[in-house]
Amino acid sequence: MGSVTHRITATREDGEVFQVSYGYGRYRRRYVTCDHCEWREQITWGGAAAKALDHLAGTHGASGAQNMSADRATMNQTLVIMIVCFAVAALLLVIAVS
């Protein structure tokens, strides 16, 4: 998978944590991919968390302590892009006012 945007985790009764990665592959297609087996599914619209949790519960028996968190690198990249956009907008506003 090219870029991971979220990680979906669930815990089995014995305490083992299983994780599914959600992100984009080639041609900007959205995928959910299990980090513990060969399962991978393309997502066309919504439902990534539900499909991932269904897989974790059905295949790995992990249904407790469910969590979905954003990937740190993706959050940092988004923050930098937003700061640059606001800086450009502020510069354009200053030029338009003067």
FIPALO-211787 format. One record per residue (C-alpha): residue in one letter; y, x, z; residue number from 0. Coordinates in Angstrom, 2 decimals, decimal comma. Layout:
N
['A'; [Y; X; Z]; NUM] ...
//
This chain:
98
['M'; [0,00; 0,00; 0,00]; 0] ['G'; [3,43; 1,35; -0,91]; 1] ['S'; [5,74; 0,28; 1,89]; 2] ['V'; [4,79; -1,39; 5,16]; 3] ['T'; [7,32; -3,83; 6,61]; 4] ['H'; [5,38; -5,36; 9,51]; 5] ['R'; [2,34; -4,72; 11,63]; 6] ['I'; [0,31; -7,64; 12,98]; 7] ['T'; [-1,98; -6,92; 15,92]; 8] ['A'; [-4,52; -8,82; 18,01]; 9] ['T'; [-6,77; -7,76; 20,86]; 10] ['R'; [-10,48; -8,39; 21,28]; 11] ['E'; [-11,91; -9,43; 24,68]; 12] ['D'; [-13,10; -5,87; 25,36]; 13] ['G'; [-9,51; -4,60; 24,98]; 14] ['E'; [-9,83; -3,06; 21,51]; 15] ['V'; [-6,70; -3,61; 19,42]; 16] ['F'; [-6,96; -4,42; 15,70]; 17] ['Q'; [-4,07; -4,16; 13,28]; 18] ['V'; [-3,14; -5,55; 9,87]; 19] ['S'; [-0,31; -4,04; 7,83]; 20] ['Y'; [1,98; -6,28; 5,81]; 21] ['G'; [4,13; -4,88; 3,03]; 22] ['Y'; [4,61; -4,24; -0,65]; 23] ['G'; [2,30; -2,63; -3,17]; 24] ['R'; [2,77; -1,79; -6,84]; 25] ['Y'; [5,15; -4,00; -8,79]; 26] ['R'; [6,63; -5,33; -5,50]; 27] ['R'; [3,59; -7,52; -4,81]; 28] ['R'; [3,21; -8,50; -1,15]; 29] ['Y'; [-0,08; -7,66; 0,56]; 30] ['V'; [-1,75; -7,85; 3,94]; 31] ['T'; [-4,24; -5,03; 4,50]; 32] ['C'; [-6,60; -4,53; 7,44]; 33] ['D'; [-6,42; -1,05; 8,96]; 34] ['H'; [-10,05; -1,30; 10,15]; 35] ['C'; [-11,97; -2,56; 7,14]; 36] ['E'; [-11,58; -2,94; 3,37]; 37] ['W'; [-9,97; -6,41; 3,54]; 38] ['R'; [-6,80; -6,83; 1,49]; 39] ['E'; [-5,14; -9,98; 0,23]; 40] ['Q'; [-2,13; -10,61; -1,96]; 41] ['I'; [0,43; -13,03; -0,53]; 42] ['T'; [2,31; -15,16; -3,02]; 43] ['W'; [4,52; -17,13; -0,63]; 44] ['G'; [4,64; -17,19; 3,17]; 45] ['G'; [1,67; -17,29; 5,50]; 46] ['A'; [1,15; -13,53; 5,93]; 47] ['A'; [0,92; -13,70; 9,72]; 48] ['A'; [-1,45; -16,68; 9,65]; 49] ['K'; [-3,78; -15,04; 7,11]; 50] ['A'; [-3,75; -11,75; 9,01]; 51] ['L'; [-4,49; -13,41; 12,36]; 52] ['D'; [-7,24; -15,53; 10,79]; 53] ['H'; [-8,84; -12,35; 9,43]; 54] ['L'; [-8,57; -10,52; 12,76]; 55] ['A'; [-10,08; -13,45; 14,65]; 56] ['G'; [-12,81; -14,25; 12,13]; 57] ['T'; [-13,94; -10,77; 11,13]; 58] ['H'; [-13,17; -8,64; 14,18]; 59] ['G'; [-13,22; -11,28; 16,94]; 60] ['A'; [-9,68; -10,33; 17,98]; 61] ['S'; [-7,67; -13,39; 18,92]; 62] ['G'; [-5,85; -12,39; 22,11]; 63] ['A'; [-2,41; -10,81; 22,65]; 64] ['Q'; [-1,24; -11,52; 19,12]; 65] ['N'; [1,89; -9,66; 18,06]; 66] ['M'; [3,92; -9,13; 14,88]; 67] ['S'; [6,40; -6,28; 14,88]; 68] ['A'; [8,67; -4,76; 12,27]; 69] ['D'; [7,88; -1,27; 11,08]; 70] ['R'; [10,38; 1,25; 12,54]; 71] ['A'; [11,00; 3,09; 9,24]; 72] ['T'; [11,74; -0,18; 7,45]; 73] ['M'; [14,15; -1,26; 10,18]; 74] ['N'; [15,99; 2,07; 9,97]; 75] ['Q'; [16,24; 1,87; 6,19]; 76] ['T'; [17,59; -1,68; 6,37]; 77] ['L'; [20,16; -0,67; 8,97]; 78] ['V'; [21,43; 2,22; 6,82]; 79] ['I'; [21,72; -0,05; 3,77]; 80] ['M'; [23,66; -2,66; 5,77]; 81] ['I'; [26,06; -0,04; 7,17]; 82] ['V'; [26,73; 1,30; 3,67]; 83] ['C'; [27,35; -2,23; 2,34]; 84] ['F'; [29,78; -3,02; 5,16]; 85] ['A'; [31,59; 0,29; 4,62]; 86] ['V'; [31,99; -0,42; 0,90]; 87] ['A'; [33,18; -3,97; 1,64]; 88] ['A'; [35,71; -2,66; 4,17]; 89] ['L'; [36,97; -0,06; 1,70]; 90] ['L'; [37,37; -2,70; -1,01]; 91] ['L'; [39,22; -4,94; 1,44]; 92] ['V'; [41,60; -2,12; 2,38]; 93] ['I'; [42,26; -1,36; -1,30]; 94] ['A'; [42,83; -5,07; -2,08]; 95] ['V'; [45,27; -5,53; 0,81]; 96] ['S'; [47,36; -2,44; 0,02]; 97] 
//
